[in-house]
Amino acid sequence: MSMAASQSKQYWQANVRLVLSLLSIWAFVSFGCGILWVDILNQVTFFGFKLGFWFAHQGSIYVFVVLIFIYVRQMNRLDKRYEVQENESDSSNHGDAQ
């Protein structure tokens, strides 16, 4: 099923907005907390490590993984809203070549 051009444009604008917002969060956590504000955050300990050190080495990775799950959930909602979600039968037949 194809969607109208205006609806397709709205869908991709929503997709780009979602991606940019999630990447902004990740940049804030990885660059901001891991580099810019590391001295301030290092005054706090987290599981025995300085918080700035933890963000630089572990925290940004954890946040990135969480953001992936948020992206998947939000894209599934967006796909349903614009009626472009994959059907169960479509995804199960991709590996069958006959």
N, C-alpha and C positions, 0 to 999 in steps of 0.2 A: 504494500500500500504506500503510495507516495503522498507526501504532504504538500500543501500549497507553499509557494515561495516565501511568503511573509511568515508563515508558521515555521518553516525551515530556518529562516533567518533568526527568529526569536529563540528557537531551540539552540542554535549554535552560539548566540549571544549569551544565553543562560549557561551553556557549557563553558565558554571562555571565562565568564565571570566567576564560576565555581573554581576553575583551575587557577585563575589568578589569585583568588582569595586564599585558597589552600597553599599555594606557593608563597604567598606573603606571610602566612603564619609560619611556614617552615623556615623562611629566610629570617624572620624575626627571632625564632628560637635558635637556629644554628649560627647565624652571624651575630645577632644581637646578644643572646645569652652566652654564646660560646666564645665570642671575641670582644665585642664592644664593652659589655658590662661585666666582664669576667672578674675584675678586681672587686667590684661591689658584691657580686654573687659569691665570691670565694670566702666572704666573711661568714657565710652560712654553711654548715656541714649537712650532707645528705648521705645516709648509709655509710658514714665514716669518711666520705670524700668531700672536698670543697665543691660547692654547688656549681661554680663556673667550670671547673675541671670536668665535673660529671656531665654537664650539658655539652661541652665540647667533644666528649668521647662516647657518651652513651645516650644522653637525653635527646639530642637532635635525631638520632636514628629511631628511637622509640616514637617520637612525635611524627616522624615521616611514615612509619608503619601505621600508626593510628590514622593519619591523614589519608592513607590509601584506602582503609576501610570506610572512612567517611565519604571519600569520593565515590566508591562503589555504591554505597547506599543512596547517596544523593543522585547519582546518575540513573540508578534504577527508578527512583521517583520521577526524575525528569523524563525518562523514556516513557513511563506510564502516562504522565501528563500529556505528552505530545504523541502518544500512541505509536511509538517506534520500538517498543520492547521486543526482544526475541521470544519466539514461542519455544516451548519445551521440545516439540518435534523438530524444529529447525536446528537447535544446538545438538541434538542427539544424532542427527543424520550427516553431520559434517565429515565424519571419519569413514562413512560407508561409501565406497566407490564401486558401483556395479554397472 
